[in-house]
Structures are given as structure tokens and as C-alpha cells.
Amino acid sequence: MDWDKLRIFHAVADAGSLTHAGDTLHLSQSAVSRQVRALEESLNTTLFHRHARGLILTEQGELLFDATRAMTKRLDAAAARIRDSEEEVFGELRVTTTTGFGSLWLAPRLPALYEKYPDLKIDLMLEERVLDLPMREADVAIRMKEPSQADLIRKRLMSVRMLLYASREYLERHGTPETIEEISTHRLICQNPNSAQVGAGANLVQHLMTYEIHSTLTVNNYFGVLQAVINHLGIGVLPDYLLQDFPNLVRVLPDVQSIEVPVFLAYPEELRHSKRIAAFRDFVQDEIISYRKQVKDQELS
């Protein structure tokens, strides 16, 4: 199979249109069409169903598109490694982590990274779905459990627990519960146990729900839970890394907490020598060290 024809086929399959693919490739629609037909003839098969609304891949087309997609990701990885052979740290770095950790802990600390490496372009992908690093869905991940894939380099960063917090104003108005049974007289703010989240947090919420709490607010991420808590709506289930950045939060019922959740940084083995990965890894580790020191100083004071 001709590499150039495969490249054009991939663009057409990705765009779903000869015209859009031609715009991307800077080729005319007729030139793109000729290349696709030539590829079909060389394979003696039909790759697209053609109709007025565009192009749909046939079963054989889907098989070929899976192959060209994997090839493209490998080529992207090779290009990244070549770029990383330079001394400077620059270019795009795709980072994935959970919505809570990314928006509440990582994003507020990124100015320090950009100050040191102003030419970096971070694409921060916040979602609960675990992206496939070897298939180049992202370059580096911060995950709330140890990655299971063998071809990843991983480093444990820290541990997180889910705790109960409220604002000072809320507690002044409604009182501070002294026992877990008293939680039933307060409004509980948390993620729905059935939503995508760390299992330890879901288990803690399920336990709290057994106390027949009269009023709840469930949100599908910790950012929403935090906003409700700092606006004095109730007692929220939140990760412990928030206390450093939100000192007005007050911990409630100190004996009530989830089990420890390990936090890992991971990236593909093939990016072991990437300077962008190294810069991001060192930045996160330095911020973790600073975070731990501040937490220890707060506990001593």
C-alpha cells in the first residue's frame, strides 16, 4: 500500500468528507477522490459508502482506519521524540487528570511552570475516563490509582483522603456536628455515589447516606461541591489537598474519612527522554514537596 494514499485515506475517513479532507491536505476534491479510488482498486475492496450527506466507512474501511490511526499516533510519538532532542523545552504537552485534581490543585499551580518554560503549550484534559497513553491519547497522566499497563513509567506522588468540610459561616449558623449521627440534621454536599469518581469517595458517601440525611446536593465533580461549600450551603465531601488553598474551610468530624487514595504520575516508556515530560514531572514533584511542607507547618502551628 502506498503511504501517500494511506495518508489521504486517513484524512478523508477522519473528516468524513472529500471536500474537508482536501482543505486539510491542500488538495482539490478530485485529486483526493482519485487517490481514494486508486487505493480501493489496489486493495480490491470498497472503503467508503458514498451518499449525499458524506462518506461512511465500510467494514473494510473501519479496519484500515484503525490501522492508519495507530500509525498516525506512532508517527506523532516519533515526531515528539525528535523535537525533544533539542535543548529547549517547548511545544505541546497533553496532560490528563481528573476534573477535581486538575481544576482545584494542578491548574492554580501552572503559572510557576509557564514562568520557567514560557514556550510550553499545555493541553489539559480533565475527565474521569482513563485515557490510553501508549496509544497517544495523552502524553502524561496524573491518576488516582496505579496504572495497570506494563509499558508505562509511573511514579507515586502523594496520597489523598476524602474528608468533611464546611465554611465557618455555615457552622456559625447551623452548629458543628459532634458525632456522625448528627450529620443527618445538616445538608450533605457530595458527588453522587453512582457518578464516575474515586471509589474511596463513593464508599464514604454511601456510608454517610445510611444516616438518613434530610437534605442533599449531589454534583458530578468536586469543583461544584467546593463552590457549594464555600457559599455556605452545607457540609461537603472533598479531597484533603484543598485545605492549603482554601484556609477558610473547616474540617468537620475529624474521625470520618475515606481510605487513602494513591496519586500516580505516568507516561509512556517511549517518552522516557522527553524534555517536556521531564520538565512537567519535576514541576509536579516540586509542587508536591512544597505542598507537604506547608501542610506540615499548618499542623505544627
C-alpha atoms as a printed R data frame, in Angstrom:
    type eleno elety resid chain resno       x      y      z
1   ATOM     1    CA   MET     A     1   0.000  0.000  0.000
2   ATOM     2    CA   ASP     A     2   1.227  3.453 -0.948
3   ATOM     3    CA   TRP     A     3   1.977  5.647  2.090
4   ATOM     4    CA   ASP     A     4   0.688  8.777  0.398
5   ATOM     5    CA   LYS     A     5  -2.623  7.135 -0.474
6   ATOM     6    CA   LEU     A     6  -2.942  5.889  3.100
7   ATOM     7    CA   ARG     A     7  -2.344  9.407  4.385
8   ATOM     8    CA   ILE     A     8  -5.085 10.769  2.120
9   ATOM     9    CA   PHE     A     9  -7.455  7.922  3.054
10  ATOM    10    CA   HIS     A    10  -6.906  8.682  6.747
11  ATOM    11    CA   ALA     A    11  -7.709 12.362  6.243
12  ATOM    12    CA   VAL     A    12 -10.914 11.503  4.379
13  ATOM    13    CA   ALA     A    13 -12.003  8.954  6.988
14  ATOM    14    CA   ASP     A    14 -11.272 11.415  9.778
15  ATOM    15    CA   ALA     A    15 -13.145 14.277  8.096
16  ATOM    16    CA   GLY     A    16 -15.981 12.200  6.627
17  ATOM    17    CA   SER     A    17 -15.845 14.336  3.512
18  ATOM    18    CA   LEU     A    18 -13.690 14.615  0.390
19  ATOM    19    CA   THR     A    19 -14.014 18.402  0.449
20  ATOM    20    CA   HIS     A    20 -12.959 18.813  4.088
21  ATOM    21    CA   ALA     A    21 -10.093 16.374  3.640
22  ATOM    22    CA   GLY     A    22  -8.954 18.313  0.563
23  ATOM    23    CA   ASP     A    23  -8.961 21.547  2.571
24  ATOM    24    CA   THR     A    24  -6.803 19.896  5.253
25  ATOM    25    CA   LEU     A    25  -4.393 18.393  2.733
26  ATOM    26    CA   HIS     A    26  -4.396 21.433  0.400
27  ATOM    27    CA   LEU     A    27  -5.551 19.239 -2.481
28  ATOM    28    CA   SER     A    28  -8.534 19.506 -4.804
29  ATOM    29    CA   GLN     A    29 -11.561 17.301 -4.165
30  ATOM    30    CA   SER     A    30 -10.975 15.499 -7.473
31  ATOM    31    CA   ALA     A    31  -7.343 14.746 -6.552
32  ATOM    32    CA   VAL     A    32  -8.415 13.320 -3.215
33  ATOM    33    CA   SER     A    33 -11.141 11.255 -4.842
34  ATOM    34    CA   ARG     A    34  -8.691  9.809 -7.398
35  ATOM    35    CA   GLN     A    35  -6.267  8.737 -4.669
36  ATOM    36    CA   VAL     A    36  -9.006  7.043 -2.642
37  ATOM    37    CA   ARG     A    37 -10.333  5.194 -5.690
38  ATOM    38    CA   ALA     A    38  -6.806  4.095 -6.584
39  ATOM    39    CA   LEU     A    39  -6.338  2.727 -3.061
40  ATOM    40    CA   GLU     A    40  -9.654  0.860 -3.286
41  ATOM    41    CA   GLU     A    41  -8.611 -0.637 -6.620
42  ATOM    42    CA   SER     A    42  -5.230 -1.735 -5.258
43  ATOM    43    CA   LEU     A    43  -6.983 -3.453 -2.318
44  ATOM    44    CA   ASN     A    44  -9.856 -4.727 -4.487
45  ATOM    45    CA   THR     A    45 -12.409 -3.518 -1.944
46  ATOM    46    CA   THR     A    46 -14.764 -0.629 -1.177
47  ATOM    47    CA   LEU     A    47 -13.625  1.582  1.711
48  ATOM    48    CA   PHE     A    48 -16.499  4.095  1.812
49  ATOM    49    CA   HIS     A    49 -20.250  4.116  1.327
50  ATOM    50    CA   ARG     A    50 -20.928  7.298 -0.645
51  ATOM    51    CA   HIS     A    51 -24.172  9.243 -0.174
52  ATOM    52    CA   ALA     A    52 -25.434 12.823 -0.294
53  ATOM    53    CA   ARG     A    53 -24.578 13.601  3.331
54  ATOM    54    CA   GLY     A    54 -20.979 12.476  3.100
55  ATOM    55    CA   LEU     A    55 -18.914  9.314  3.408
56  ATOM    56    CA   ILE     A    56 -19.331  6.386  5.796
57  ATOM    57    CA   LEU     A    57 -16.627  3.765  6.258
58  ATOM    58    CA   THR     A    58 -17.382  0.218  5.218
59  ATOM    59    CA   GLU     A    59 -16.315 -2.648  7.472
60  ATOM    60    CA   GLN     A    60 -13.092 -2.934  5.463
61  ATOM    61    CA   GLY     A    61 -12.650  0.831  5.708
62  ATOM    62    CA   GLU     A    62 -13.010  0.680  9.500
63  ATOM    63    CA   LEU     A    63 -10.246 -1.946  9.646
64  ATOM    64    CA   LEU     A    64  -7.925  0.198  7.560
65  ATOM    65    CA   PHE     A    65  -8.805  3.358  9.537
66  ATOM    66    CA   ASP     A    66  -7.899  1.594 12.792
67  ATOM    67    CA   ALA     A    67  -4.508  0.763 11.274
68  ATOM    68    CA   THR     A    68  -3.843  4.284  9.925
69  ATOM    69    CA   ARG     A    69  -4.951  5.813 13.242
70  ATOM    70    CA   ALA     A    70  -2.408  3.673 15.100
71  ATOM    71    CA   MET     A    71   0.240  4.583 12.536
72  ATOM    72    CA   THR     A    72  -0.528  8.288 12.947
73  ATOM    73    CA   LYS     A    73  -0.203  8.079 16.715
74  ATOM    74    CA   ARG     A    74   3.146  6.316 16.383
75  ATOM    75    CA   LEU     A    75   4.359  8.948 13.948
76  ATOM    76    CA   ASP     A    76   3.230 11.685 16.357
77  ATOM    77    CA   ALA     A    77   5.192  9.985 19.119
78  ATOM    78    CA   ALA     A    78   8.276  9.791 16.915
79  ATOM    79    CA   ALA     A    79   7.930 13.462 15.997
80  ATOM    80    CA   ALA     A    80   7.638 14.355 19.678
81  ATOM    81    CA   ARG     A    81  10.810 12.428 20.468
82  ATOM    82    CA   ILE     A    82  12.662 14.158 17.650
83  ATOM    83    CA   ARG     A    83  11.530 17.589 18.848
84  ATOM    84    CA   ASP     A    84  12.561 16.683 22.383
85  ATOM    85    CA   SER     A    85  16.111 16.101 21.216
86  ATOM    86    CA   GLU     A    86  16.531 19.874 21.322
87  ATOM    87    CA   GLU     A    87  17.838 21.530 24.474
88  ATOM    88    CA   GLU     A    88  14.871 23.875 24.888
89  ATOM    89    CA   VAL     A    89  11.575 22.847 26.483
90  ATOM    90    CA   PHE     A    90   8.824 23.911 24.085
91  ATOM    91    CA   GLY     A    91   5.824 22.646 22.166
92  ATOM    92    CA   GLU     A    92   2.585 20.952 23.149
93  ATOM    93    CA   LEU     A    93   2.240 18.651 26.151
94  ATOM    94    CA   ARG     A    94  -1.070 16.849 26.571
95  ATOM    95    CA   VAL     A    95  -1.811 16.247 30.242
96  ATOM    96    CA   THR     A    96  -4.788 14.288 31.517
97  ATOM    97    CA   THR     A    97  -6.116 14.017 35.055
98  ATOM    98    CA   THR     A    98  -9.420 14.047 36.922
99  ATOM    99    CA   THR     A    99 -11.670 17.112 36.867
100 ATOM   100    CA   GLY     A   100 -11.259 17.668 40.604
101 ATOM   101    CA   PHE     A   101  -7.486 17.359 40.845
102 ATOM   102    CA   GLY     A   102  -6.899 19.202 37.580
103 ATOM   103    CA   SER     A   103  -9.115 22.195 38.297
104 ATOM   104    CA   LEU     A   104  -8.569 22.517 42.056
105 ATOM   105    CA   TRP     A   105  -4.900 21.556 42.557
106 ATOM   106    CA   LEU     A   106  -2.994 21.440 39.271
107 ATOM   107    CA   ALA     A   107  -4.334 24.395 37.265
108 ATOM   108    CA   PRO     A   108  -3.747 27.005 40.025
109 ATOM   109    CA   ARG     A   109  -0.073 25.948 40.143
110 ATOM   110    CA   LEU     A   110   0.615 26.064 36.398
111 ATOM   111    CA   PRO     A   111   1.770 29.736 36.401
112 ATOM   112    CA   ALA     A   112   5.017 28.561 38.025
113 ATOM   113    CA   LEU     A   113   5.573 26.098 35.157
114 ATOM   114    CA   TYR     A   114   4.851 28.683 32.453
115 ATOM   115    CA   GLU     A   115   7.098 31.213 34.160
116 ATOM   116    CA   LYS     A   116  10.000 28.784 33.819
117 ATOM   117    CA   TYR     A   117   9.045 27.451 30.366
118 ATOM   118    CA   PRO     A   118   7.049 30.173 28.565
119 ATOM   119    CA   ASP     A   119   7.094 28.326 25.233
120 ATOM   120    CA   LEU     A   120   5.249 25.277 26.546
121 ATOM   121    CA   LYS     A   121   1.714 24.669 25.321
122 ATOM   122    CA   ILE     A   122  -0.226 22.604 27.856
123 ATOM   123    CA   ASP     A   123  -3.383 20.846 26.649
124 ATOM   124    CA   LEU     A   124  -5.060 19.964 29.957
125 ATOM   125    CA   MET     A   125  -7.696 17.245 29.503
126 ATOM   126    CA   LEU     A   126  -9.878 16.890 32.601
127 ATOM   127    CA   GLU     A   127 -12.099 13.823 32.664
128 ATOM   128    CA   GLU     A   128 -12.727 10.756 34.759
129 ATOM   129    CA   ARG     A   129 -12.144  8.412 31.806
130 ATOM   130    CA   VAL     A   130  -8.667  6.873 31.804
131 ATOM   131    CA   LEU     A   131  -7.022  7.856 28.524
132 ATOM   132    CA   ASP     A   132  -4.754  5.393 26.714
133 ATOM   133    CA   LEU     A   133  -1.204  6.740 26.994
134 ATOM   134    CA   PRO     A   134   0.541  4.131 24.774
135 ATOM   135    CA   MET     A   135  -1.989  4.949 22.042
136 ATOM   136    CA   ARG     A   136  -1.086  8.643 22.406
137 ATOM   137    CA   GLU     A   137  -4.461  9.887 23.660
138 ATOM   138    CA   ALA     A   138  -2.306 11.948 26.066
139 ATOM   139    CA   ASP     A   139   1.388 12.361 26.837
140 ATOM   140    CA   VAL     A   140   1.299 12.248 30.624
141 ATOM   141    CA   ALA     A   141  -1.371 11.397 33.188
142 ATOM   142    CA   ILE     A   142  -1.976 12.034 36.872
143 ATOM   143    CA   ARG     A   143  -4.256  9.254 38.074
144 ATOM   144    CA   MET     A   144  -5.931  8.372 41.345
145 ATOM   145    CA   LYS     A   145  -4.745  4.752 41.172
146 ATOM   146    CA   GLU     A   146  -1.674  2.912 39.956
147 ATOM   147    CA   PRO     A   147  -1.761  2.367 36.177
148 ATOM   148    CA   SER     A   148  -2.112 -1.280 35.184
149 ATOM   149    CA   GLN     A   149  -0.372 -1.119 31.781
150 ATOM   150    CA   ALA     A   150   3.137 -2.565 31.798
151 ATOM   151    CA   ASP     A   151   4.647 -0.203 29.203
152 ATOM   152    CA   LEU     A   152   4.217  2.921 31.344
153 ATOM   153    CA   ILE     A   153   6.694  4.676 33.594
154 ATOM   154    CA   ARG     A   154   4.902  5.553 36.811
155 ATOM   155    CA   LYS     A   155   5.795  7.441 39.991
156 ATOM   156    CA   ARG     A   156   3.736  7.727 43.152
157 ATOM   157    CA   LEU     A   157   3.285 11.394 44.017
158 ATOM   158    CA   MET     A   158   1.142 11.556 47.137
159 ATOM   159    CA   SER     A   159  -1.926 10.162 48.876
160 ATOM   160    CA   VAL     A   160  -5.330 11.796 49.143
161 ATOM   161    CA   ARG     A   161  -8.214 11.246 51.550
162 ATOM   162    CA   MET     A   162 -11.807 12.432 51.263
163 ATOM   163    CA   LEU     A   163 -12.824 14.434 54.333
164 ATOM   164    CA   LEU     A   164 -15.788 16.504 55.516
165 ATOM   165    CA   TYR     A   165 -15.570 20.305 55.266
166 ATOM   166    CA   ALA     A   166 -17.842 23.286 55.852
167 ATOM   167    CA   SER     A   167 -17.431 27.057 55.800
168 ATOM   168    CA   ARG     A   168 -17.023 28.933 59.090
169 ATOM   169    CA   GLU     A   169 -20.165 30.943 58.333
170 ATOM   170    CA   TYR     A   170 -22.235 27.796 57.798
171 ATOM   171    CA   LEU     A   171 -21.066 26.309 61.102
172 ATOM   172    CA   GLU     A   172 -21.771 29.557 62.956
173 ATOM   173    CA   ARG     A   173 -25.337 29.498 61.626
174 ATOM   174    CA   HIS     A   174 -26.125 25.804 61.953
175 ATOM   175    CA   GLY     A   175 -23.702 24.486 64.566
176 ATOM   176    CA   THR     A   176 -20.903 21.955 64.308
177 ATOM   177    CA   PRO     A   177 -21.848 18.251 64.451
178 ATOM   178    CA   GLU     A   178 -20.012 16.419 67.215
179 ATOM   179    CA   THR     A   179 -20.944 12.866 66.209
180 ATOM   180    CA   ILE     A   180 -21.535 11.221 62.850
181 ATOM   181    CA   GLU     A   181 -25.194 10.684 63.787
182 ATOM   182    CA   GLU     A   182 -25.667 14.469 63.866
183 ATOM   183    CA   ILE     A   183 -24.759 14.687 60.171
184 ATOM   184    CA   SER     A   184 -28.400 13.773 59.443
185 ATOM   185    CA   THR     A   185 -29.523 17.251 60.607
186 ATOM   186    CA   HIS     A   186 -27.249 19.005 58.089
187 ATOM   187    CA   ARG     A   187 -27.246 19.308 54.304
188 ATOM   188    CA   LEU     A   188 -24.683 16.972 52.752
189 ATOM   189    CA   ILE     A   189 -22.948 18.096 49.548
190 ATOM   190    CA   CYS     A   190 -21.165 15.372 47.607
191 ATOM   191    CA   GLN     A   191 -20.750 13.538 44.360
192 ATOM   192    CA   ASN     A   192 -23.496 11.086 43.529
193 ATOM   193    CA   PRO     A   193 -22.136  7.643 44.536
194 ATOM   194    CA   ASN     A   194 -23.064  6.344 41.079
195 ATOM   195    CA   SER     A   195 -21.122  9.018 39.171
196 ATOM   196    CA   ALA     A   196 -17.584  8.463 37.878
197 ATOM   197    CA   GLN     A   197 -15.217  9.190 40.757
198 ATOM   198    CA   VAL     A   198 -12.584  7.671 43.016
199 ATOM   199    CA   GLY     A   199 -14.005  4.574 44.710
200 ATOM   200    CA   ALA     A   200 -12.908  5.709 48.175
201 ATOM   201    CA   GLY     A   201 -15.018  8.866 47.863
202 ATOM   202    CA   ALA     A   202 -18.061  6.937 46.665
203 ATOM   203    CA   ASN     A   203 -17.746  4.472 49.558
204 ATOM   204    CA   LEU     A   204 -17.590  7.319 52.103
205 ATOM   205    CA   VAL     A   205 -20.683  8.960 50.618
206 ATOM   206    CA   GLN     A   206 -22.577  5.664 50.651
207 ATOM   207    CA   HIS     A   207 -21.693  5.267 54.331
208 ATOM   208    CA   LEU     A   208 -22.867  8.787 55.174
209 ATOM   209    CA   MET     A   209 -26.150  8.240 53.317
210 ATOM   210    CA   THR     A   210 -27.056  5.449 55.758
211 ATOM   211    CA   TYR     A   211 -27.717  8.139 58.398
212 ATOM   212    CA   GLU     A   212 -30.927  9.295 56.637
213 ATOM   213    CA   ILE     A   213 -29.689 12.781 55.845
214 ATOM   214    CA   HIS     A   214 -32.696 15.059 55.314
215 ATOM   215    CA   SER     A   215 -31.220 17.300 52.595
216 ATOM   216    CA   THR     A   216 -28.509 16.706 49.982
217 ATOM   217    CA   LEU     A   217 -26.942 18.316 46.975
218 ATOM   218    CA   THR     A   218 -25.112 15.991 44.583
219 ATOM   219    CA   VAL     A   219 -22.742 17.354 41.923
220 ATOM   220    CA   ASN     A   220 -20.837 15.364 39.315
221 ATOM   221    CA   ASN     A   221 -17.422 16.846 40.216
222 ATOM   222    CA   TYR     A   222 -15.546 18.196 43.235
223 ATOM   223    CA   PHE     A   223 -15.316 21.709 41.802
224 ATOM   224    CA   GLY     A   224 -19.103 22.013 42.078
225 ATOM   225    CA   VAL     A   225 -19.071 20.543 45.584
226 ATOM   226    CA   LEU     A   226 -16.450 23.096 46.647
227 ATOM   227    CA   GLN     A   227 -18.432 26.027 45.234
228 ATOM   228    CA   ALA     A   228 -21.493 24.978 47.219
229 ATOM   229    CA   VAL     A   229 -19.474 24.560 50.436
230 ATOM   230    CA   ILE     A   230 -17.669 27.919 50.268
231 ATOM   231    CA   ASN     A   231 -21.060 29.538 49.632
232 ATOM   232    CA   HIS     A   232 -22.287 28.147 52.987
233 ATOM   233    CA   LEU     A   233 -24.793 25.595 51.646
234 ATOM   234    CA   GLY     A   234 -23.804 22.645 53.830
235 ATOM   235    CA   ILE     A   235 -21.133 20.095 54.728
236 ATOM   236    CA   GLY     A   236 -19.198 18.729 51.768
237 ATOM   237    CA   VAL     A   237 -17.165 15.625 50.992
238 ATOM   238    CA   LEU     A   238 -13.925 16.965 49.486
239 ATOM   239    CA   PRO     A   239 -10.300 15.860 48.970
240 ATOM   240    CA   ASP     A   240  -7.855 16.920 51.677
241 ATOM   241    CA   TYR     A   241  -5.495 18.743 49.270
242 ATOM   242    CA   LEU     A   242  -7.957 21.681 49.225
243 ATOM   243    CA   LEU     A   243  -7.257 22.889 52.758
244 ATOM   244    CA   GLN     A   244  -3.968 24.537 51.798
245 ATOM   245    CA   ASP     A   245  -5.548 26.711 49.090
246 ATOM   246    CA   PHE     A   246  -8.859 27.314 50.871
247 ATOM   247    CA   PRO     A   247  -7.926 28.101 54.505
248 ATOM   248    CA   ASN     A   248 -11.458 29.227 55.341
249 ATOM   249    CA   LEU     A   249 -12.676 25.650 55.059
250 ATOM   250    CA   VAL     A   250 -13.172 23.969 58.427
251 ATOM   251    CA   ARG     A   251 -12.791 20.235 58.819
252 ATOM   252    CA   VAL     A   252 -15.845 18.601 60.365
253 ATOM   253    CA   LEU     A   253 -15.929 15.260 62.223
254 ATOM   254    CA   PRO     A   254 -12.153 14.567 62.070
255 ATOM   255    CA   ASP     A   255 -12.670 10.839 62.663
256 ATOM   256    CA   VAL     A   256 -14.719 10.499 59.457
257 ATOM   257    CA   GLN     A   257 -12.551  9.995 56.374
258 ATOM   258    CA   SER     A   258 -12.066  7.748 53.388
259 ATOM   259    CA   ILE     A   259  -9.233  5.307 52.921
260 ATOM   260    CA   GLU     A   260  -6.057  6.651 51.289
261 ATOM   261    CA   VAL     A   261  -6.139  7.185 47.529
262 ATOM   262    CA   PRO     A   262  -2.695  6.940 45.853
263 ATOM   263    CA   VAL     A   263  -1.877  9.548 43.216
264 ATOM   264    CA   PHE     A   264   0.430  8.454 40.376
265 ATOM   265    CA   LEU     A   265   2.119 10.304 37.533
266 ATOM   266    CA   ALA     A   266   2.534  8.130 34.436
267 ATOM   267    CA   TYR     A   267   3.815  8.447 30.870
268 ATOM   268    CA   PRO     A   268   4.730  6.038 28.029
269 ATOM   269    CA   GLU     A   269   8.090  4.295 28.049
270 ATOM   270    CA   GLU     A   270   8.812  5.728 24.590
271 ATOM   271    CA   LEU     A   271   8.723  9.270 26.053
272 ATOM   272    CA   ARG     A   272  11.309  8.450 28.737
273 ATOM   273    CA   HIS     A   273  13.765 11.014 27.296
274 ATOM   274    CA   SER     A   274  11.214 13.731 26.550
275 ATOM   275    CA   LYS     A   275  12.370 17.064 27.951
276 ATOM   276    CA   ARG     A   276   8.796 18.319 28.142
277 ATOM   277    CA   ILE     A   277   7.782 15.296 30.210
278 ATOM   278    CA   ALA     A   278  10.817 15.767 32.464
279 ATOM   279    CA   ALA     A   279  10.026 19.464 32.945
280 ATOM   280    CA   PHE     A   280   6.400 18.710 33.857
281 ATOM   281    CA   ARG     A   281   7.342 15.774 36.131
282 ATOM   282    CA   ASP     A   282   9.921 17.843 38.024
283 ATOM   283    CA   PHE     A   283   7.465 20.732 38.353
284 ATOM   284    CA   VAL     A   284   4.753 18.494 39.835
285 ATOM   285    CA   GLN     A   285   7.216 16.837 42.233
286 ATOM   286    CA   ASP     A   286   8.482 20.234 43.425
287 ATOM   287    CA   GLU     A   287   4.912 21.418 43.993
288 ATOM   288    CA   ILE     A   288   4.125 18.234 45.939
289 ATOM   289    CA   ILE     A   289   7.171 18.809 48.175
290 ATOM   290    CA   SER     A   290   6.076 22.412 48.772
291 ATOM   291    CA   TYR     A   291   2.507 21.271 49.470
292 ATOM   292    CA   ARG     A   292   3.653 18.670 52.009
293 ATOM   293    CA   LYS     A   293   5.874 21.218 53.785
294 ATOM   294    CA   GLN     A   294   3.033 23.727 54.081
295 ATOM   295    CA   VAL     A   295   0.652 21.065 55.387
296 ATOM   296    CA   LYS     A   296   3.220 20.023 57.994
297 ATOM   297    CA   ASP     A   297   3.773 23.649 59.046
298 ATOM   298    CA   GLN     A   298  -0.015 24.124 59.388
299 ATOM   299    CA   GLU     A   299  -0.279 21.018 61.570
300 ATOM   300    CA   LEU     A   300   2.586 22.209 63.831
301 ATOM   301    CA   SER     A   301   1.052 25.668 64.190
